[in-house]
Amino acid sequence: MYNPKDTYFKKAKKEGFLARSVYKLEEIDKRYRIFKRGQRVLDLGAAPGSWLQYIAKAVGKKGKVLGIDIRPIKWDNHPAFVSFWQRDIWKWDCHEAQKIAPCFDVVVSDMAPSTTGIKDADAFRSFKLAKRALDVALTLLPHGGHFICKLLEGGEMKDFLLECKRGFSFVKVFKPRGSRTESREIFVIALKKK
Ligand SMILES: C[S@@+](CC[C@H](N)C(=O)[O-])C[C@H]1O[C@@H](n2cnc3c(N)ncnc32)[C@H](O)[C@@H]1O
């Protein structure tokens, strides 16, 4: 049964993270070793900000982190090497990110559409957001860069994976333990941009 205040929620609160989703990124990072000190990372769908908190700690102050979301983040006193811009991904010219860094080592997307409860419609909207995130990643990542993207399982997943395989040398689907069992969300791990 859906429990909004599950173990991960309580753990996040205790450890000072802004959302339980941080543990999904932590698990992905432990498994695939994504983040390193000094990296430049773009976080799409960054609000309320738990992934930004995790990434900032992982890359350290020699890194650069940019978060984008249509809603504001709740991390008021973030360090200067972390930037946040309130933008709608559909109206955003991603070249603006080059004001922060000419290119990014990692692009992550945890973007999620507001859901309707209609399975296929929600999966399609999630696919559209993921596709937009992939376009941004292909624009801003250099050769060898990594892309991590959330997606709701649905009919379009196969196409999305094919597109990722065209752009990246290693592509895997990963379901973190922190994902609610009833959720159809999965994460696409696309490493080493071709
Ligand atoms: C699951 S939340 C992200 C949680 C975040 N990773 C964290 O750890 O705090 C999904 C986010 O996607 C954002 N989003 C959805 N559609 C968007 C759009 N068109 N442009 C930018 N952000 C969008 C939502 O506003 C929401 O904050």
The ligand as an ORCA input file, in Angstrom:
! r2SCAN-3c Opt
* xyz 0 1
  C      10.280     13.746     -8.694
  S      10.479     15.463     -8.806
  C      12.228     15.644     -8.743
  C      12.831     15.400     -7.379
  C      14.280     15.832     -7.295
  N      15.150     14.939     -8.073
  C      14.786     15.835     -5.877
  O      15.522     14.923     -5.526
  O      14.445     16.748     -5.116
  C      10.112     15.786    -10.492
  C      10.279     17.233    -10.896
  O      10.097     17.367    -12.326
  C       9.691     18.705    -12.539
  N       9.168     18.952    -13.883
  C       8.059     18.391    -14.444
  N       7.820     18.954    -15.646
  C       8.806     19.881    -15.856
  C       9.070     20.796    -16.909
  N       8.275     20.890    -17.970
  N      10.154     21.603    -16.805
  C      10.962     21.526    -15.706
  N      10.737     20.684    -14.672
  C       9.675     19.876    -14.728
  C       8.638     18.897    -11.457
  O       8.375     20.267    -11.229
  C       9.246     18.166    -10.259
  O       9.862     19.053     -9.358
*
